[in-house]
Amino acid sequence: MEQYIPEFYYILSTGEVDATRFCSIILQGFPCNTPDLRLQWSVSLPTPPPKSSNRVARRPMALPTPVKFLHLTDIHFDPEYREGTSIDCGEPLCCRPESRYLPEHQRDQKLTELDKAGYWGEYKGCDMPWRTIEATLDHIAETHKDASYIIMTGDLPPHAIWDSSNEENTMIMKELNKALAKRFPDIKIYPTIGNHEAHPLNSFGPLKPVGPTNMTTQWLFDAAAEAWSQWLPAEALETVRQGGFYSVEVQPGFRIIAINSNLCYVLNWWQIYEYKDPYGMLSWLVEELTKAEEKQEKVHIVGHLPPGSVECWGLWSKQLDRIINRFQRTITAQFYGHTHFEEFKVVFAPRSRKRPLAKPISTSYIGGSVSTYTDLNPNYKIYYSDGGYKGASWDITDHETWIFNLTEANQAGPEVPPRWFRLYSARQDLQLADLSPAELYKAALRMVHDDKLFETFYGITVKRGDTSMKKGCDFRCKEEILCNLVTSDYGDQSHCQEIKRRMLARR
C-alpha cells in the first residue's frame, strides 16, 4: 500500500473528490454505490451513414482459406519463480525464494512434495517460470507456422504487486518481446498494455509529472513505444506515447485498433481524479472508426480489461458500448485478456420499451492466460477469420484453445517438454451454427438447462485445471459464469437477470 500513498494523497487533496464520487467509481460493486450525477458524460458520435453504404462485397465462388491468427495474453513471467518453494505462502504470489512458510495452522510442519512448486509451474497462487514461457513459444512457432499475425493483450509482469518497479516491468517487457521476435521474425505482433505493466499496479495517471514525487505514467507509454517499434509504424507509436493506444492497417480493408481499456479499471485511483475520457482515447477511437467506416474497412478491437465486468467503471463501459453499437457494421470482433478465463461477452444494442431484451450486435473474445494463476492450465488461442480477399467480412468463423496439463508436465519432469493439445473447437464443442453474436447468446441461454453443455463449457472456462475441475461449479458459480457471458455494460444487467430468472425457474 505504501506505493499508493503519494497518488492517493494527491488525488484527495487536489481533486473534487468526495465519498459519493469514490463510491460511484471505485466501489461500484458494493452496497455503498450511489450514482453521482455530476459524473455524467458522453462521447459524441457521428450520424450513421445510409444502410446501403459500407456493404460487404459478395464472397468469391471459391472461398479462400480463412486467415489464422494467434492470441497470447496474461503471460505473467516471474523472474523469481523457484522450483521447490512453497505454493501456499500466505502472500499474493508464492513459489518464490521468500515463499518458505506454510499457512498459519501448518507452520510447525515441514513442506511435503505436494506443497512444493513444480518445475513447469503450479496451480496455486504462482506465476510462470521462464522455461515454461520458452517452451510455450517454441511449441507455437513449430505448430502454427501458418499464423498470419499475433495479438498480445497485456499483463506480462508477475502478480508480485509489492515488489514491482518501473525498471523491472520494463525489463520484463523487453525480454518477452525479444523472445517473441526470435521465434516469429517474419510475423507482425500487435500488443496492448495490461494493468500489471503499470507501476504502481493499475495506475494510469497524468502524462506530465505532478505532485512532490513527480508522478506520471509517461514512462510506461514511452517504454511500450520503444518495445513495440519493431512491429508498429511511426504514426501508431505516436499515439502509444499519448496513452497506450493505436490504430494500424493490417491488410487493405482490415484494421486493428488497440485501446487502453485499463483506463476504466475501478482500481485505477486516477479515474476519480480525471474521470471524463482519460487521454481523450474514446474520442480518438470514434475518429479512427469514422475514418475506417468511410474507407469501408473492417476493424478488430484489442485491449486488456474486458468492459462489462464489475472491474470496469460502468459509465466508461457504457460509452464504449455506444461506440460499438454505432460502428457495429465496421467492428467485427473484440479481443481482451485479464480474467485468465476462457470466455466471451456478447454486446447488445440499447434497450427500448419495445425491446426490453436487446439485439446481440458484437462479441468480445477473452483469451484466457499463459499463467496458471490460479487453478488453471496454461493456454493460448487460435482464431480463424473470413478475410484475405477484397470486401471480406473479417468475421470470426471459428476459434480453438490449446493447453497443456500442468500436473502431467510436472510429473514427466524437466527433460520432457509439456504436451500441448487442442482443448476444443468453438463451433464443434459448443454446438454452434456460426460465431455470430446471436448464436453465442443462444448458446449462453441453452447452457441454463443443458447440463452437459455447461459442464463442457465450465471445463473450457477453467481450461480443465485439475484443482478447478476437482472443486466443480455449483449454482452460484454457474450463474456468475453465464451472467458474465451476457454483460458488456455493468449498468445494464437485463440479460443477466434473464439468465437468473431461467435458472431459478429450473431449480
C-alpha positions as CSV (number, residue, x, y, z in Angstrom):
1,M,0.0,0.0,0.0
2,E,2.9,2.4,0.5
3,Q,3.3,2.7,-3.2
4,Y,-0.1,4.3,-3.5
5,I,0.2,6.8,-0.7
6,P,1.6,9.7,-2.8
7,E,-1.0,9.4,-5.6
8,F,-3.9,8.8,-3.2
9,Y,-2.9,11.9,-1.1
10,Y,-2.5,14.0,-4.3
11,I,-5.9,12.9,-5.7
12,L,-7.7,13.6,-2.5
13,S,-6.0,17.0,-1.9
14,T,-6.3,18.4,-5.4
15,G,-9.3,16.8,-7.0
16,E,-13.0,17.4,-6.4
17,V,-13.3,14.0,-4.6
18,D,-15.9,13.1,-2.0
19,A,-17.5,9.9,-0.7
20,T,-20.2,9.9,-3.4
21,R,-17.7,10.0,-6.3
22,F,-15.4,7.5,-4.6
23,C,-18.3,5.0,-4.2
24,S,-19.7,5.7,-7.7
25,I,-16.4,4.7,-9.3
26,I,-14.1,2.7,-7.1
27,L,-16.8,0.8,-5.2
28,Q,-19.4,0.4,-7.9
29,G,-19.9,-3.3,-7.0
30,F,-20.6,-2.6,-3.3
31,P,-23.8,-1.5,-1.5
32,C,-22.5,2.0,-0.8
33,N,-22.6,2.8,-4.5
34,T,-24.9,5.7,-5.3
35,P,-24.9,7.3,-8.8
36,D,-23.1,10.7,-8.8
37,L,-25.0,12.8,-11.4
38,R,-22.0,15.2,-11.6
39,L,-20.0,12.4,-13.3
40,Q,-22.3,12.0,-16.3
41,W,-20.5,12.5,-19.6
42,S,-20.8,11.0,-23.1
43,V,-18.7,10.7,-26.2
44,S,-20.0,12.5,-29.4
45,L,-20.9,10.1,-32.2
46,P,-21.4,10.9,-35.9
47,T,-24.6,10.3,-37.7
48,P,-24.8,6.8,-39.1
49,P,-24.4,6.5,-42.9
50,P,-27.2,5.2,-45.0
51,K,-27.6,1.4,-44.6
52,S,-26.8,0.9,-48.3
53,S,-23.2,2.1,-47.8
54,N,-20.3,0.1,-46.2
55,R,-21.8,-3.2,-47.6
56,V,-19.7,-6.3,-47.6
57,A,-18.8,-7.4,-51.2
58,R,-20.0,-10.8,-52.4
59,R,-17.7,-13.6,-51.4
60,P,-15.7,-15.3,-54.2
61,M,-17.2,-18.5,-55.6
62,A,-14.2,-20.5,-54.2
63,L,-13.8,-19.4,-50.6
64,P,-10.2,-18.7,-49.7
65,T,-8.6,-20.3,-46.7
66,P,-9.6,-18.4,-43.5
67,V,-6.9,-16.1,-42.0
68,K,-5.4,-17.7,-39.0
69,F,-4.0,-15.7,-36.1
70,L,-2.8,-16.2,-32.6
71,H,-3.9,-14.7,-29.3
72,L,-1.5,-14.6,-26.4
73,T,-2.4,-12.9,-23.1
74,D,-1.6,-12.7,-19.4
75,I,1.8,-14.4,-19.6
76,H,2.8,-13.1,-16.1
77,F,6.5,-14.0,-16.2
78,D,8.0,-14.3,-12.7
79,P,11.8,-14.0,-12.8
80,E,11.8,-15.1,-9.1
81,Y,10.0,-18.4,-9.6
82,R,11.8,-21.2,-7.9
83,E,11.1,-24.9,-8.0
84,G,10.7,-26.4,-4.6
85,T,9.4,-23.3,-2.8
86,S,6.1,-23.1,-1.0
87,I,3.0,-22.9,-3.2
88,D,0.8,-21.7,-0.3
89,C,2.7,-19.0,1.4
90,G,0.1,-16.5,2.5
91,E,1.2,-13.8,0.1
92,P,-0.4,-12.5,-3.2
93,L,2.2,-14.5,-5.1
94,C,4.1,-17.6,-4.0
95,C,6.7,-20.0,-5.5
96,R,9.5,-17.5,-4.8
97,P,12.6,-17.7,-2.6
98,E,10.9,-15.9,0.2
99,S,7.9,-18.3,0.0
100,R,9.1,-20.6,2.6
101,Y,6.3,-21.0,5.2
102,L,3.0,-22.7,5.2
103,P,-0.4,-21.3,6.2
104,E,-0.7,-20.4,9.8
105,H,-2.2,-23.7,11.0
106,Q,0.6,-25.7,9.4
107,R,3.7,-23.7,10.2
108,D,5.0,-26.3,12.6
109,Q,5.1,-28.9,9.8
110,K,7.7,-29.3,7.0
111,L,6.9,-28.9,3.4
112,T,5.8,-32.1,1.7
113,E,6.3,-32.7,-2.0
114,L,2.7,-31.7,-2.6
115,D,3.4,-28.3,-1.0
116,K,6.4,-27.5,-3.2
117,A,6.5,-25.6,-6.5
118,G,6.8,-27.9,-9.6
119,Y,9.4,-27.5,-12.4
120,W,6.9,-26.2,-15.0
121,G,4.6,-24.2,-12.7
122,E,1.9,-24.5,-10.1
123,Y,-1.9,-24.3,-9.9
124,K,-1.8,-22.3,-6.6
125,G,-1.0,-18.6,-6.5
126,C,2.1,-18.7,-8.6
127,D,3.1,-17.2,-12.0
128,M,5.3,-18.6,-14.8
129,P,9.0,-19.6,-14.9
130,W,10.9,-18.5,-17.9
131,R,11.4,-22.1,-19.1
132,T,7.7,-22.6,-19.4
133,I,7.3,-19.5,-21.4
134,E,10.1,-20.5,-23.7
135,A,8.6,-24.0,-24.1
136,T,5.2,-22.4,-24.9
137,L,6.7,-20.1,-27.6
138,D,8.7,-23.0,-29.1
139,H,5.6,-25.1,-29.4
140,I,3.6,-22.3,-31.0
141,A,6.4,-21.5,-33.5
142,E,6.6,-25.1,-34.5
143,T,2.9,-25.9,-34.6
144,H,1.4,-22.8,-36.1
145,K,3.8,-21.7,-38.8
146,D,0.8,-20.6,-40.9
147,A,-0.4,-17.9,-38.4
148,S,-0.7,-14.6,-40.2
149,Y,-0.2,-12.4,-37.2
150,I,-0.3,-12.3,-33.4
151,I,-2.3,-10.2,-30.9
152,M,-0.9,-10.0,-27.4
153,T,-3.3,-8.4,-24.9
154,G,-1.1,-7.5,-21.9
155,D,-0.1,-8.4,-18.4
156,L,3.5,-9.5,-18.9
157,P,4.8,-8.9,-15.3
158,P,4.0,-11.2,-12.3
159,H,1.4,-10.7,-9.5
160,A,4.2,-9.5,-7.1
161,I,2.3,-6.3,-6.5
162,W,4.6,-5.3,-3.6
163,D,7.8,-5.9,-5.5
164,S,7.3,-4.1,-8.8
165,S,9.1,-1.1,-10.3
166,N,9.4,0.8,-13.5
167,E,12.7,-0.8,-14.2
168,E,11.5,-4.4,-13.5
169,N,8.4,-4.0,-15.6
170,T,10.3,-2.5,-18.5
171,M,12.9,-5.3,-18.3
172,I,10.2,-8.0,-18.5
173,M,8.5,-6.3,-21.4
174,K,11.8,-6.2,-23.3
175,E,12.7,-9.8,-22.5
176,L,9.4,-11.2,-23.7
177,N,9.4,-9.1,-26.8
178,K,12.9,-10.3,-27.6
179,A,11.8,-13.9,-27.1
180,L,8.8,-13.4,-29.4
181,A,10.8,-11.6,-32.1
182,K,13.3,-14.5,-32.1
183,R,10.7,-17.1,-32.8
184,F,8.4,-15.1,-35.0
185,P,10.8,-12.9,-37.0
186,D,8.5,-12.5,-40.0
187,I,5.2,-12.2,-38.2
188,K,3.7,-8.9,-37.1
189,I,2.7,-8.7,-33.4
190,Y,0.0,-6.3,-32.2
191,P,0.4,-5.8,-28.4
192,T,-1.6,-3.9,-25.8
193,I,-0.8,-2.8,-22.2
194,G,-2.1,-4.7,-19.2
195,N,-2.8,-3.3,-15.7
196,H,0.2,-5.1,-14.4
197,E,2.6,-3.2,-16.7
198,A,1.8,-0.1,-14.7
199,H,3.7,0.9,-11.5
200,P,2.2,1.2,-9.1
201,L,-0.2,-1.6,-10.2
202,N,-3.3,-0.3,-12.0
203,S,-2.1,3.3,-12.0
204,F,-2.7,5.2,-15.3
205,G,-2.3,8.8,-14.3
206,P,-1.1,12.1,-15.8
207,L,1.4,12.3,-18.6
208,K,3.1,15.4,-17.2
209,P,4.7,14.8,-13.7
210,V,2.5,16.0,-10.8
211,G,2.9,16.2,-7.0
212,P,6.1,16.3,-4.9
213,T,7.1,12.8,-6.2
214,N,6.6,13.7,-9.9
215,M,4.0,11.1,-10.5
216,T,3.4,10.2,-14.2
217,T,2.6,7.3,-16.5
218,Q,4.6,8.7,-19.4
219,W,7.5,6.3,-18.6
220,L,5.2,3.3,-19.4
221,F,3.9,4.6,-22.7
222,D,7.5,5.5,-23.7
223,A,8.7,2.1,-22.8
224,A,5.9,0.4,-24.7
225,A,6.5,2.5,-27.8
226,E,10.2,1.6,-27.7
227,A,9.4,-2.1,-27.2
228,W,6.8,-2.2,-29.9
229,S,8.8,-0.2,-32.5
230,Q,9.8,-3.4,-34.3
231,W,6.1,-4.1,-35.2
232,L,4.3,-0.8,-35.4
233,P,4.6,2.2,-37.8
234,A,5.7,5.6,-36.6
235,E,2.2,7.1,-36.6
236,A,0.9,4.3,-34.3
237,L,3.8,4.7,-31.9
238,E,2.9,8.4,-31.6
239,T,-0.4,7.6,-30.0
240,V,1.1,4.8,-27.9
241,R,3.2,7.6,-26.3
242,Q,0.0,9.6,-25.7
243,G,-1.9,6.9,-23.8
244,G,-1.1,3.4,-24.9
245,F,-3.5,3.1,-27.9
246,Y,-3.0,2.9,-31.6
247,S,-4.6,2.1,-35.0
248,V,-2.8,0.2,-37.8
249,E,-3.7,-1.2,-41.2
250,V,-3.0,-5.0,-41.2
251,Q,-4.2,-5.6,-44.8
252,P,-6.1,-3.5,-47.3
253,G,-9.6,-3.3,-46.0
254,F,-8.7,-4.5,-42.5
255,R,-7.5,-2.6,-39.4
256,I,-6.6,-3.4,-35.8
257,I,-7.3,-0.7,-33.2
258,A,-5.7,-1.2,-29.8
259,I,-7.3,0.5,-26.9
260,N,-6.0,1.1,-23.3
261,S,-9.1,-0.3,-21.6
262,N,-7.2,-0.3,-18.2
263,L,-8.4,3.3,-18.0
264,C,-11.8,2.1,-16.8
265,Y,-10.4,-0.2,-14.1
266,V,-12.1,0.7,-10.8
267,L,-8.7,0.1,-9.0
268,N,-7.1,2.9,-11.1
269,W,-7.3,5.6,-8.5
270,W,-6.6,8.3,-11.1
271,Q,-10.1,7.7,-12.5
272,I,-11.7,9.6,-9.7
273,Y,-9.3,12.5,-10.4
274,E,-9.8,12.6,-14.2
275,Y,-13.0,10.6,-14.9
276,K,-14.1,12.1,-18.3
277,D,-12.5,10.1,-21.1
278,P,-8.9,10.0,-19.8
279,Y,-6.3,10.8,-22.5
280,G,-9.2,11.6,-24.9
281,M,-8.9,7.9,-26.0
282,L,-12.6,7.2,-26.7
283,S,-13.0,10.4,-28.7
284,W,-9.9,9.3,-30.7
285,L,-11.5,5.8,-31.1
286,V,-14.6,7.4,-32.7
287,E,-12.4,9.4,-35.1
288,E,-10.5,6.3,-36.1
289,L,-13.7,4.3,-36.6
290,T,-15.2,7.1,-38.6
291,K,-12.2,7.0,-41.0
292,A,-12.4,3.2,-41.2
293,E,-16.1,3.4,-42.0
294,E,-15.5,5.9,-44.8
295,K,-12.9,3.7,-46.3
296,Q,-15.2,0.6,-45.9
297,E,-12.6,-1.1,-43.7
298,K,-13.4,-3.8,-41.2
299,V,-11.9,-3.5,-37.6
300,H,-10.9,-5.7,-34.8
301,I,-10.5,-4.0,-31.4
302,V,-7.9,-5.3,-29.0
303,G,-7.5,-4.4,-25.3
304,H,-6.7,-5.9,-21.9
305,L,-9.5,-5.3,-19.4
306,P,-12.9,-6.5,-20.9
307,P,-15.6,-3.9,-20.5
308,G,-18.8,-5.0,-18.8
309,S,-17.4,-6.5,-15.6
310,V,-17.6,-5.0,-12.1
311,E,-13.9,-4.2,-12.5
312,C,-14.6,-1.7,-15.3
313,W,-16.4,1.6,-14.4
314,G,-20.0,1.3,-15.7
315,L,-20.2,4.8,-17.3
316,W,-16.9,4.3,-19.3
317,S,-18.1,0.8,-20.3
318,K,-21.5,2.3,-21.4
319,Q,-19.7,4.8,-23.6
320,L,-17.7,2.1,-25.3
321,D,-20.9,0.1,-25.8
322,R,-22.4,3.2,-27.5
323,I,-19.4,3.3,-29.8
324,I,-19.6,-0.4,-30.6
325,N,-23.3,-0.1,-31.4
326,R,-22.8,2.9,-33.7
327,F,-20.0,1.2,-35.6
328,Q,-21.4,-2.3,-35.5
329,R,-21.0,-2.8,-39.3
330,T,-17.4,-1.8,-39.1
331,I,-16.2,-3.6,-35.9
332,T,-16.4,-7.3,-36.4
333,A,-14.8,-8.6,-33.2
334,Q,-13.1,-7.5,-30.0
335,F,-10.4,-9.3,-28.1
336,Y,-9.3,-8.9,-24.4
337,G,-7.5,-10.7,-21.6
338,H,-7.2,-10.0,-17.8
339,T,-9.7,-12.5,-16.4
340,H,-7.4,-15.6,-17.1
341,F,-10.6,-17.5,-18.0
342,E,-11.5,-18.8,-21.5
343,E,-14.8,-17.0,-22.1
344,F,-16.7,-14.4,-24.3
345,K,-19.0,-11.5,-23.9
346,V,-22.0,-10.7,-26.1
347,V,-22.6,-7.0,-26.7
348,F,-26.2,-5.8,-27.2
349,A,-27.9,-2.9,-28.9
350,P,-29.5,-0.4,-26.5
351,R,-32.8,-1.5,-24.9
352,S,-36.1,0.1,-25.6
353,R,-39.7,-0.2,-24.4
354,K,-40.5,-2.4,-27.4
355,R,-37.3,-4.4,-26.9
356,P,-36.5,-4.9,-23.2
357,L,-34.0,-7.6,-24.2
358,A,-31.9,-6.0,-26.9
359,K,-30.5,-7.5,-30.1
360,P,-26.9,-9.0,-29.9
361,I,-24.6,-7.0,-32.1
362,S,-21.0,-7.8,-31.3
363,T,-18.7,-10.3,-29.4
364,S,-15.7,-9.8,-27.2
365,Y,-13.4,-12.8,-27.0
366,I,-11.4,-13.2,-23.8
367,G,-8.2,-15.2,-24.3
368,G,-7.5,-16.9,-21.0
369,S,-3.9,-16.8,-19.9
370,V,-0.5,-18.4,-20.3
371,S,-0.2,-18.0,-16.5
372,T,-1.8,-20.7,-14.2
373,Y,-2.8,-18.1,-11.7
374,T,-4.9,-19.6,-10.1
375,D,-6.1,-23.2,-10.5
376,L,-5.8,-23.1,-14.3
377,N,-3.8,-24.8,-17.1
378,P,-1.8,-22.5,-19.4
379,N,-3.4,-21.7,-22.8
380,Y,-3.2,-19.7,-26.0
381,K,-5.9,-19.2,-28.6
382,I,-6.1,-19.6,-32.4
383,Y,-8.7,-17.7,-34.4
384,Y,-9.9,-18.2,-37.9
385,S,-11.3,-15.1,-39.7
386,D,-13.1,-14.7,-43.0
387,G,-10.5,-12.4,-44.6
388,G,-7.8,-12.1,-47.1
389,Y,-9.9,-11.1,-50.1
390,K,-11.4,-7.8,-51.3
391,G,-14.6,-7.0,-49.4
392,A,-14.0,-9.7,-46.8
393,S,-16.2,-9.6,-43.7
394,W,-13.4,-10.4,-41.3
395,D,-15.9,-12.2,-39.1
396,I,-14.5,-14.8,-36.8
397,T,-15.5,-18.2,-38.3
398,D,-14.1,-20.4,-35.5
399,H,-11.5,-20.5,-32.7
400,E,-9.7,-23.1,-30.7
401,T,-7.9,-23.2,-27.4
402,W,-4.6,-25.1,-26.8
403,I,-3.5,-26.1,-23.3
404,F,-1.1,-28.5,-21.5
405,N,-1.9,-30.3,-18.3
406,L,0.3,-28.9,-15.5
407,T,0.2,-32.0,-13.3
408,E,1.2,-34.2,-16.2
409,A,4.0,-31.9,-17.2
410,N,5.5,-31.7,-13.7
411,Q,5.3,-35.5,-13.3
412,A,7.1,-36.0,-16.6
413,G,10.0,-33.8,-15.3
414,P,12.5,-31.3,-16.7
415,E,13.6,-33.5,-19.6
416,V,10.2,-33.7,-21.3
417,P,8.6,-30.6,-22.7
418,P,4.9,-30.0,-21.8
419,R,2.5,-31.9,-24.1
420,W,0.3,-29.2,-25.7
421,F,-3.0,-30.3,-27.2
422,R,-6.2,-28.7,-28.6
423,L,-8.8,-28.4,-25.8
424,Y,-11.7,-27.5,-28.0
425,S,-13.1,-26.0,-31.2
426,A,-15.8,-23.4,-30.5
427,R,-18.2,-24.4,-33.3
428,Q,-17.9,-28.2,-32.7
429,D,-17.8,-28.4,-29.0
430,L,-20.3,-25.6,-28.2
431,Q,-22.6,-26.9,-31.0
432,L,-22.7,-23.5,-32.8
433,A,-24.0,-23.0,-36.4
434,D,-21.7,-20.0,-36.6
435,L,-20.0,-17.5,-34.3
436,S,-22.4,-14.6,-34.7
437,P,-23.4,-12.7,-31.5
438,A,-26.9,-14.0,-31.8
439,E,-25.7,-17.6,-32.0
440,L,-23.4,-17.2,-29.0
441,Y,-26.3,-15.6,-27.0
442,K,-28.4,-18.6,-27.8
443,A,-25.6,-20.9,-26.5
444,A,-25.5,-19.0,-23.2
445,L,-29.2,-19.4,-22.8
446,R,-29.0,-23.1,-23.8
447,M,-26.5,-23.7,-21.1
448,V,-29.0,-22.8,-18.4
449,H,-30.8,-26.1,-18.9
450,D,-28.3,-28.2,-20.9
451,D,-26.2,-29.5,-18.1
452,K,-23.9,-31.5,-20.3
453,L,-23.1,-28.5,-22.5
454,F,-22.5,-26.3,-19.4
455,E,-20.2,-29.0,-18.0
456,T,-18.2,-28.9,-21.2
457,F,-18.1,-25.1,-21.1
458,Y,-17.0,-25.0,-17.4
459,G,-14.1,-27.2,-18.3
460,I,-13.3,-24.8,-21.2
461,T,-13.6,-21.8,-18.9
462,V,-11.0,-23.1,-16.4
463,K,-9.0,-24.8,-19.1
464,R,-9.5,-28.1,-17.3
465,G,-7.2,-27.1,-14.5
466,D,-7.0,-30.1,-12.1
467,T,-7.8,-28.1,-9.0
468,S,-10.7,-26.2,-10.6
469,M,-12.2,-29.4,-12.0
470,K,-12.0,-31.0,-8.6
471,K,-13.8,-28.1,-7.0
472,G,-16.6,-28.1,-9.6
473,C,-19.2,-25.4,-10.2
474,D,-22.3,-25.0,-8.1
475,F,-25.5,-23.0,-8.7
476,R,-23.9,-19.6,-7.9
477,C,-20.8,-20.4,-9.9
478,K,-22.8,-21.3,-12.9
479,E,-25.0,-18.2,-12.5
480,E,-21.8,-16.0,-12.4
481,I,-20.2,-17.6,-15.4
482,L,-23.4,-17.3,-17.6
483,C,-24.1,-13.7,-16.5
484,N,-20.5,-12.8,-17.5
485,L,-21.2,-14.0,-21.0
486,V,-24.2,-11.6,-21.5
487,T,-23.0,-8.5,-19.7
488,S,-21.0,-5.9,-21.7
489,D,-22.2,-2.9,-19.8
490,Y,-22.2,-3.2,-16.0
491,G,-25.0,-0.7,-15.8
492,D,-27.3,-3.0,-17.8
493,Q,-28.0,-6.2,-16.0
494,S,-31.1,-7.1,-18.0
495,H,-29.7,-10.1,-19.8
496,C,-28.0,-11.3,-16.6
497,Q,-31.4,-11.0,-14.8
498,E,-32.9,-13.1,-17.6
499,I,-30.3,-15.8,-17.0
500,K,-31.1,-15.8,-13.3
501,R,-34.8,-15.9,-13.9
502,R,-34.4,-19.0,-16.1
503,M,-32.1,-20.7,-13.6
504,L,-34.4,-20.1,-10.7
505,A,-37.4,-21.4,-12.8
506,R,-35.5,-24.6,-13.4
507,R,-34.2,-25.1,-9.8
